[in-house]
Amino acid sequence: MPIGSIIVKENYGEDKKTLMAITVMYRARGYDREHKDWFYIKYNPDGTVAKTPANKGSKPIYGRFSSCINCHEGAAGGDYLFAND
């Protein structure tokens, strides 16, 4: 994906109807070259930035977020993106 690309993913609950979160990836030149320059952010349905659970420090989920990077670096093609049918 070219620099400036924005990927938006709706995350639904088990019922496939309840919106649980919205995750956004933005590719910004020079942001994080080691990880293909992707910036991550996860929003709650009300538009606030999601946070990790309290027992994990309750920190906002955005930027060079290790769990996002660790998951996405395994995507086929080496571009940090997954494709669904």
NORLIN-V969535 format. One record per backbone hydrogen bond with DSSP energy under -1.0 kcal/mol. CO is the residue of the C=O (numbers start at 1). NH is the residue of the N-H. E is the energy in kcal/mol with one decimal. If there is no record, write none. Layout:
# NORLIN-V969535
CO&NH&E ; CO&NH&E
This chain:
# NORLIN-V969535
2&5&-1.9 ; 5&27&-2.4 ; 7&25&-2.5 ; 9&23&-2.7 ; 11&20&-3.4 ; 11&21&-1.6 ; 13&16&-2.2 ; 18&13&-2.7 ; 21&11&-3.1 ; 22&43&-3.4 ; 23&9&-3.0 ; 24&41&-1.9 ; 25&7&-2.8 ; 26&39&-2.9 ; 27&4&-3.5 ; 28&31&-2.3 ; 32&35&-2.0 ; 32&37&-2.7 ; 33&36&-1.4 ; 35&38&-1.1 ; 37&28&-2.3 ; 39&26&-2.5 ; 40&63&-2.7 ; 41&24&-3.1 ; 42&50&-3.0 ; 43&22&-2.3 ; 44&47&-2.3 ; 48&44&-3.4 ; 50&61&-2.8 ; 53&56&-2.2 ; 53&58&-2.0 ; 54&57&-1.8 ; 59&52&-2.4 ; 60&62&-1.1 ; 61&42&-2.1 ; 63&40&-1.6 ; 63&65&-1.9 ; 65&69&-2.4 ; 66&70&-3.1 ; 67&71&-1.5 ; 68&72&-2.8 ; 69&73&-2.4 ; 71&74&-1.3 ; 72&75&-1.8 ; 75&78&-1.6
